[in-house]
Amino acid sequence: MRQLPAKDRPGKDAWLGPVSLCLALLSWPIPAGGPVLAVGAVACGVWSMSTKTEYRLDWTAVAGTCVAVLQLLLSLMLLAMSAGGH
């Protein structure tokens, strides 16, 4: 089903994976806007992986989504700890 190379994606869809990875990496050093950037990274990554299914998965979309999910999990954990009084 996914037989065409990811690098051959046409138009703006080719940039979703790299944008996802960049937003995910930027979410770590920016404390106030980190979770917001991570949500954007997850959105771009999932959009890239779910559209144009004739193309292979873009490794940058997969990596960006994974890094962003880790940032969101850390943010949720810190929020839960601060709500619990730690």
C-alpha positions in Angstrom: 0.0 0.0 0.0 2.7 2.5 0.9 5.1 2.0 -2.0 6.2 5.5 -3.1 9.2 7.1 -1.3 8.3 9.8 1.3 10.7 12.3 -0.3 8.5 12.4 -3.4 5.5 13.8 -1.7 4.1 16.8 -3.7 3.6 20.3 -2.5 3.0 21.4 1.1 2.5 17.9 2.3 6.2 17.3 2.0 6.8 19.8 4.8 4.5 18.3 7.4 7.1 15.8 8.7 10.0 18.3 9.1 7.7 20.9 10.6 6.6 18.3 13.2 10.1 17.4 14.1 11.2 21.1 14.4 8.2 22.0 16.6 8.8 18.9 18.8 12.5 19.8 19.3 11.6 23.4 20.0 9.1 22.4 22.6 11.8 21.2 25.0 13.9 24.3 25.5 10.9 26.7 25.7 9.2 26.1 29.0 6.1 28.2 28.8 5.1 27.3 25.3 6.4 23.8 25.2 3.1 21.9 25.5 1.5 24.2 22.9 4.4 23.5 20.4 4.2 19.8 21.2 0.5 19.7 20.4 1.2 21.4 17.1 4.0 18.9 16.4 1.7 15.9 17.1 -1.0 17.5 14.8 1.5 17.9 11.9 3.0 14.5 12.4 -0.4 12.7 12.6 -1.6 14.7 9.6 1.5 13.7 7.6 1.2 10.0 8.5 -2.6 9.8 7.8 -2.7 11.6 4.4 -1.3 10.5 1.1 -1.2 6.9 2.1 0.4 5.8 -1.1 3.7 7.3 0.2 5.8 5.7 2.8 5.9 7.1 6.3 8.2 10.1 6.7 10.7 9.4 9.4 10.7 13.0 10.5 6.9 12.8 11.1 7.3 9.7 13.2 10.3 11.1 15.2 8.5 14.5 15.7 5.4 12.8 16.9 7.3 10.6 19.3 9.4 13.5 20.8 6.3 15.7 21.1 4.3 12.9 22.9 7.2 12.6 25.3 7.0 16.3 26.0 3.3 16.2 26.6 3.7 13.2 28.9 6.3 15.0 30.9 4.2 18.1 31.1 1.2 16.1 32.3 3.4 14.4 34.9 4.7 17.7 36.2 1.2 19.1 36.3 0.0 16.1 38.3 2.9 16.4 40.7 2.3 20.1 41.3 -1.4 19.5 41.8 -0.5 16.8 44.3 1.7 19.1 46.3 5.1 17.8 45.4 
